[in-house]
Amino acid sequence: MGEVIGQLLPLAVGIAISPLPVIAGILMLMSPRARSTGVGFLVGWLGGIVIVAVLFAFLSSVLPEQSDDGATPVLGIVQLALGVLMLLMAVRQWRGRPKPGSAVEMPKWMRQIDGMSFVAALGLGLLLAALNPKNLLLGASAGVSLGSASLDVGAAAVVIAVYTVIAGSTVLVPVVGFLIAADSLRAPLGRLRDWLQVENAVIMTVLLIVLGVVIIGKGIAAFG
């Protein structure tokens, strides 16, 4: 179990430091319905992380078992494909970064956060966790690694719980902290939001390159 958690740790960290959901979470906490939408977004975010990991863990269970020499070529091909997709996304992020000195414009859905209800915030958290391309690729890789580990149900549940807490920590910590000490966190969260908006493309590019290379390495290793 410890080995599987170690394999999933960089993927969980990759999801955790995604700028967009962190920015969205901060905007929720600065909206007129901060407590309601913040909690809704957190529930959706954590739920989406779990759904993707469990879904791909289940799908990976139909992959052929390793051969006598320990090789799992089908798993290797899947991981290689996921890694290459991440590298392609890194190139796209870098090419689409704002030009120096230009203003960073928030997506339209972010500008609508102030009017969101609990249900809408929950749905947004679920979508960002489960359908955002980068998070989907990371979650798929985590699920494939988990499913190929052949853990029993109890051990798999513990691994998923640890993975989810780490992956969701950058939304979980601000929301819980805000519920406890809202006034003290408004200014620091605002500064963090502004910095993430400016550096989003650079953070994402570096993150995707590093994780893409890691997953490609795991795919190569799967061939034995």
Buried (B, 14 or more C-beta within 10 A) or exposed (E): BEEBBEBBBBBBBBBBBBBBBBBBBBBBBBBEBBBBBBBBBBBBBBBBBBBBBBBBBEBBEEBEEBEEEEBBBBBBBBBBBBBBBBBEBBEBBBEEBEEEEEEEEEEEEBEEBEEBEBEBBBBBBBBBBBEBEBBBBBBBBBBBBBBBBEBEEEBBEBBBEBBBBBBBBBBBEBBEBBBEEBEEBBEEBBEBBEEBBBBBBEBBBBBBBBBBBBBBEBBEBBBE
